[in-house]
Amino acid sequence: MFENPQDYIPENAPKEIRDKMIVVTEQQRFEDEDKKPPSKFYIIDAFNNAVYFKTRSRAKAQEMSDVVYGPRFFQVKEVVIATTR
């Protein structure tokens, strides 16, 4: 597999979008449950990695995902942080 998580981003991704994507591997996601996510919007790719998009708009994140992975191939989700009392 890849040593650098950013290598999971497809090679055909434009540089300006590639710079706004952060890959967090499945292992990192479950080890660091208390860690704050790098962005508010993400997808889970075919390798079960979370790919976060650095943007403030869900529509813009979906647009970036569509450019990189194909139209509506992945549905962009919003991070939900649950608290317990």
C-alpha positions in Angstrom: 0.0 0.0 0.0 0.9 3.6 0.0 3.2 5.0 2.7 2.0 8.6 2.3 -1.8 8.9 2.7 -1.9 11.8 0.1 -0.9 9.2 -2.5 -4.5 7.8 -2.3 -5.7 10.9 -4.2 -6.1 10.1 -7.9 -3.3 11.3 -10.2 -5.8 13.0 -12.5 -6.9 15.5 -9.7 -6.1 19.1 -10.7 -3.4 20.7 -8.5 -5.7 23.4 -7.1 -8.1 20.7 -5.9 -5.4 18.3 -4.8 -4.0 21.0 -2.4 -7.5 21.3 -0.8 -7.8 17.5 0.0 -6.6 15.8 3.1 -6.5 12.0 3.3 -6.8 10.3 6.7 -6.3 6.5 6.6 -8.8 4.1 8.2 -6.3 3.2 10.8 -5.6 6.8 11.7 -9.4 7.6 11.9 -10.0 4.9 14.5 -6.8 5.4 16.5 -7.5 9.2 16.9 -11.2 9.3 17.7 -10.7 12.3 20.0 -8.8 14.3 17.5 -10.6 17.1 15.7 -11.2 16.3 12.0 -9.2 18.4 9.5 -12.3 19.8 7.8 -16.1 19.8 8.0 -16.8 17.9 4.7 -15.5 14.5 3.7 -16.1 11.3 1.7 -15.1 7.7 2.5 -13.1 6.4 -0.5 -12.8 2.8 -1.9 -9.9 2.1 0.5 -12.1 3.1 3.5 -10.0 6.3 4.0 -11.6 9.6 4.8 -10.9 12.3 2.2 -11.5 15.8 3.7 -12.1 18.9 1.6 -10.9 22.2 2.9 -13.9 24.4 2.1 -16.7 26.1 3.9 -19.4 25.0 1.5 -20.8 21.5 1.1 -21.7 22.3 -2.5 -18.1 23.3 -3.3 -16.9 20.0 -1.6 -19.3 18.0 -3.8 -18.1 19.9 -6.8 -14.4 19.0 -6.0 -15.3 15.4 -5.4 -17.2 15.3 -8.8 -14.1 16.6 -10.6 -11.7 14.2 -9.0 -13.8 11.0 -8.8 -16.6 11.5 -11.3 -20.1 13.0 -11.1 -21.9 11.9 -7.9 -19.6 8.9 -7.5 -19.2 9.8 -3.8 -21.7 11.7 -1.7 -20.0 14.4 0.5 -20.9 14.1 4.1 -20.7 16.6 7.0 -18.8 15.8 10.2 -21.2 15.3 13.1 -19.7 15.4 16.6 -21.9 13.7 19.2 -21.6 14.5 22.8 -22.7 12.4 25.8 -23.8 13.6 29.2 
